[in-house]
Amino acid sequence: MKLIVAIIRPEKLEDVQRALAERDVYLMTVTDVRGCGRQRGYTEVYRGSEMTIRLIPKLKLEIAVNEAFVEAAVEAIVHAARTADTGAVGDGKIFVLSLEDCVRIRTGERGPEAIGP
């Protein structure tokens, strides 16, 4: 079992969900987050004053999958979240972590059975 954590642009969520659904990955948690990487923020004018915004809005996806779905899920996220053909700074990151256990509260199932097919 693995936990895939992906940080993506908010406008790419629907594309990522569609790509994951095509690979039979439907379960995920989505959180609004802010962060900075190579983008280092941006500057905008607000009420006549120039302001530097250092933390950029992103979405954090947390997806628990069984081993058989890891590569397909990562590939789906990469292709759907990438800007244009070559990508751009700020497209995001994907982390794949080992998942020690999972428990389905409703049934008490544990391990891979609790995640699903």
Contacts in CASP RR format, 6 or more apart in sequence:
PFRMAT RR
TARGET T0000
AUTHOR 0000-0000-0000
METHOD contacts of the structure
MODEL  1
MKLIVAIIRPEKLEDVQRALAERDVYLMTVTDVRGCGRQRGYTEVYRGSE
MTIRLIPKLKLEIAVNEAFVEAAVEAIVHAARTADTGAVGDGKIFVLSLE
DCVRIRTGERGPEAIGP
1 64 0 8 1.000
1 65 0 8 1.000
1 66 0 8 1.000
1 67 0 8 1.000
1 98 0 8 1.000
1 99 0 8 1.000
1 100 0 8 1.000
1 101 0 8 1.000
1 102 0 8 1.000
1 111 0 8 1.000
1 112 0 8 1.000
1 115 0 8 1.000
2 64 0 8 1.000
2 65 0 8 1.000
2 66 0 8 1.000
2 67 0 8 1.000
2 70 0 8 1.000
2 96 0 8 1.000
2 97 0 8 1.000
2 98 0 8 1.000
2 99 0 8 1.000
3 62 0 8 1.000
3 63 0 8 1.000
3 64 0 8 1.000
3 96 0 8 1.000
3 97 0 8 1.000
3 98 0 8 1.000
3 99 0 8 1.000
4 61 0 8 1.000
4 62 0 8 1.000
4 63 0 8 1.000
4 64 0 8 1.000
4 65 0 8 1.000
4 70 0 8 1.000
4 73 0 8 1.000
4 74 0 8 1.000
4 77 0 8 1.000
4 94 0 8 1.000
4 95 0 8 1.000
4 96 0 8 1.000
4 97 0 8 1.000
5 60 0 8 1.000
5 61 0 8 1.000
5 62 0 8 1.000
5 63 0 8 1.000
5 94 0 8 1.000
5 95 0 8 1.000
5 96 0 8 1.000
5 97 0 8 1.000
6 16 0 8 1.000
6 60 0 8 1.000
6 61 0 8 1.000
6 63 0 8 1.000
6 77 0 8 1.000
6 81 0 8 1.000
6 92 0 8 1.000
6 93 0 8 1.000
6 94 0 8 1.000
6 95 0 8 1.000
7 33 0 8 1.000
7 58 0 8 1.000
7 59 0 8 1.000
7 60 0 8 1.000
7 61 0 8 1.000
7 92 0 8 1.000
7 93 0 8 1.000
7 94 0 8 1.000
8 16 0 8 1.000
8 58 0 8 1.000
8 59 0 8 1.000
8 61 0 8 1.000
8 77 0 8 1.000
8 81 0 8 1.000
8 91 0 8 1.000
8 92 0 8 1.000
9 58 0 8 1.000
9 59 0 8 1.000
9 81 0 8 1.000
9 83 0 8 1.000
9 90 0 8 1.000
9 91 0 8 1.000
9 92 0 8 1.000
10 32 0 8 1.000
10 57 0 8 1.000
10 58 0 8 1.000
10 59 0 8 1.000
12 59 0 8 1.000
12 80 0 8 1.000
12 81 0 8 1.000
12 91 0 8 1.000
13 30 0 8 1.000
13 59 0 8 1.000
15 80 0 8 1.000
15 81 0 8 1.000
16 61 0 8 1.000
16 76 0 8 1.000
16 77 0 8 1.000
16 80 0 8 1.000
16 81 0 8 1.000
17 28 0 8 1.000
18 80 0 8 1.000
19 76 0 8 1.000
19 77 0 8 1.000
19 79 0 8 1.000
19 80 0 8 1.000
20 26 0 8 1.000
20 28 0 8 1.000
20 63 0 8 1.000
20 73 0 8 1.000
20 76 0 8 1.000
20 77 0 8 1.000
20 80 0 8 1.000
22 76 0 8 1.000
23 69 0 8 1.000
23 72 0 8 1.000
23 73 0 8 1.000
23 76 0 8 1.000
24 69 0 8 1.000
24 117 0 8 1.000
25 63 0 8 1.000
25 65 0 8 1.000
25 69 0 8 1.000
25 72 0 8 1.000
25 73 0 8 1.000
25 76 0 8 1.000
27 63 0 8 1.000
27 64 0 8 1.000
27 115 0 8 1.000
27 116 0 8 1.000
28 61 0 8 1.000
28 62 0 8 1.000
28 63 0 8 1.000
29 61 0 8 1.000
29 62 0 8 1.000
29 63 0 8 1.000
30 59 0 8 1.000
30 60 0 8 1.000
30 61 0 8 1.000
30 62 0 8 1.000
31 59 0 8 1.000
31 60 0 8 1.000
31 62 0 8 1.000
32 57 0 8 1.000
32 59 0 8 1.000
32 60 0 8 1.000
33 57 0 8 1.000
33 58 0 8 1.000
33 59 0 8 1.000
33 60 0 8 1.000
34 55 0 8 1.000
34 56 0 8 1.000
34 57 0 8 1.000
34 58 0 8 1.000
35 55 0 8 1.000
35 56 0 8 1.000
35 58 0 8 1.000
36 54 0 8 1.000
36 55 0 8 1.000
36 56 0 8 1.000
37 90 0 8 1.000
38 89 0 8 1.000
38 90 0 8 1.000
39 56 0 8 1.000
39 89 0 8 1.000
39 90 0 8 1.000
40 54 0 8 1.000
41 52 0 8 1.000
41 53 0 8 1.000
41 54 0 8 1.000
41 55 0 8 1.000
41 56 0 8 1.000
42 52 0 8 1.000
42 53 0 8 1.000
42 56 0 8 1.000
43 50 0 8 1.000
43 51 0 8 1.000
43 52 0 8 1.000
43 53 0 8 1.000
44 50 0 8 1.000
44 51 0 8 1.000
44 53 0 8 1.000
45 51 0 8 1.000
56 90 0 8 1.000
58 92 0 8 1.000
61 77 0 8 1.000
63 73 0 8 1.000
64 99 0 8 1.000
64 102 0 8 1.000
64 115 0 8 1.000
65 73 0 8 1.000
65 115 0 8 1.000
66 112 0 8 1.000
66 115 0 8 1.000
66 116 0 8 1.000
66 117 0 8 1.000
70 96 0 8 1.000
74 94 0 8 1.000
74 96 0 8 1.000
77 94 0 8 1.000
78 94 0 8 1.000
81 91 0 8 1.000
81 92 0 8 1.000
82 91 0 8 1.000
83 90 0 8 1.000
83 91 0 8 1.000
101 110 0 8 1.000
101 111 0 8 1.000
102 110 0 8 1.000
102 111 0 8 1.000
102 112 0 8 1.000
102 114 0 8 1.000
102 115 0 8 1.000
103 109 0 8 1.000
103 110 0 8 1.000
103 111 0 8 1.000
103 114 0 8 1.000
104 110 0 8 1.000
104 113 0 8 1.000
104 114 0 8 1.000
107 114 0 8 1.000
108 114 0 8 1.000
END
